[in-house]
C-alpha cells in the first residue's frame, strides 16, 4: 500500500456546497475507483472529509466533526502509513481508521 502524507491550509466559507480541496488520482475528474488515490474536500455540512483508495482495502473514508467552513484558516493533514489512515484538523487527531488487516 502507498504511504501518504498530505497537508493543506484551507479557508472555506460556510456554504451548503462541497469544496474540493485536493485530488490525486487518475487523469480525469471525477475518476473511477481504480484510478482514485486521494480526495479531500470541505463537506456541505462543514466538516472535512477524505477518501483514500487502497488496492488491498478498497475505498476508505475518514472525516472530522470539526467545522472547517467558518472562513478561518485551518490546517488539515492526512497520513497513511500503509495500515492506518489518520486525519488531523488544527493538530487534533480524529479517530484513526485501520483499513487494512
C-alpha positions as CSV (number, residue, x, y, z in Angstrom):
1,X,0.0,0.0,0.0
2,X,1.3,3.5,-0.7
3,X,2.4,5.7,2.1
4,X,0.9,9.2,2.0
5,X,1.4,12.4,3.9
6,X,-0.7,15.3,2.7
7,X,-1.2,18.7,4.3
8,X,-3.1,21.8,3.3
9,X,-4.0,25.2,4.7
10,X,-7.6,26.0,3.8
11,X,-10.1,28.8,4.4
12,X,-13.6,28.0,3.4
13,X,-16.8,30.0,3.9
14,X,-19.9,28.3,5.3
15,X,-21.9,27.0,2.5
16,X,-24.2,24.1,1.6
17,X,-21.9,23.1,-1.3
18,X,-18.9,20.7,-1.3
19,X,-15.5,22.3,-1.9
20,X,-12.8,20.1,-3.4
21,X,-9.5,20.9,-1.6
22,X,-7.2,18.3,-3.1
23,X,-7.3,15.4,-5.5
24,X,-4.6,13.0,-6.5
25,X,-5.6,10.2,-8.8
26,X,-6.3,9.4,-12.4
27,X,-6.2,11.6,-15.5
28,X,-9.9,12.5,-15.4
29,X,-12.2,14.1,-12.8
30,X,-14.2,12.7,-11.2
31,X,-12.2,9.5,-11.5
32,X,-13.5,6.0,-11.1
33,X,-12.3,3.8,-8.1
34,X,-9.4,2.1,-9.9
35,X,-7.8,5.5,-10.6
36,X,-8.7,7.2,-7.3
37,X,-5.9,7.6,-4.8
38,X,-6.8,10.6,-2.6
39,X,-9.7,13.0,-2.4
40,X,-10.1,15.8,0.2
41,X,-13.0,18.2,0.4
42,X,-14.9,20.5,2.6
43,X,-18.2,18.8,3.2
44,X,-21.5,20.6,2.8
45,X,-22.2,20.0,6.5
46,X,-19.0,22.0,7.4
47,X,-16.5,19.2,8.1
48,X,-13.5,18.0,6.1
49,X,-13.6,14.5,4.6
50,X,-11.0,12.4,2.8
51,X,-11.2,9.2,0.7
52,X,-8.1,7.1,0.1
53,X,-8.3,4.2,-2.3
54,X,-6.1,1.3,-1.4
55,X,-5.8,-1.6,-3.8
56,X,-6.0,-4.1,-0.9
57,X,-8.7,-2.4,1.3
58,X,-10.6,-0.6,-1.4
59,X,-12.1,2.8,-0.7
60,X,-11.5,4.1,2.8
61,X,-13.2,7.3,4.0
62,X,-12.4,9.4,7.1
63,X,-14.0,12.7,8.2
64,X,-13.8,15.2,11.0
65,X,-16.6,16.5,13.1
66,X,-14.7,19.8,13.3
67,X,-16.3,22.8,11.4
68,X,-13.9,24.0,8.7
69,X,-16.2,26.1,6.7
70,X,-16.1,29.0,9.1
71,X,-14.0,31.4,7.0
72,X,-10.9,30.9,9.2
73,X,-7.6,29.4,8.2
74,X,-7.4,25.7,9.1
75,X,-4.5,23.3,8.9
76,X,-5.6,19.8,7.7
77,X,-3.2,16.8,7.5
78,X,-3.9,13.3,6.3
79,X,-1.4,10.5,6.8
80,X,-1.5,6.9,5.7
81,X,1.4,4.5,6.7
82,X,0.0,1.6,4.7
83,X,-2.0,0.4,7.7
84,X,-3.6,3.3,9.5
85,X,-5.3,6.4,8.0
86,X,-5.2,9.5,10.2
87,X,-6.8,12.9,9.8
88,X,-5.7,16.0,11.8
89,X,-7.5,19.3,11.9
90,X,-5.5,22.1,13.5
91,X,-3.3,19.5,15.1
92,X,-6.2,17.4,16.6
93,X,-6.2,13.8,15.6
94,X,-9.6,12.4,14.6
95,X,-10.4,8.8,15.1
96,X,-7.7,6.8,13.1
97,X,-9.1,4.3,10.6
98,X,-7.5,0.9,10.2
99,X,-8.4,-0.1,6.7
100,X,-6.0,-3.0,6.1
101,X,-5.8,-6.0,8.5
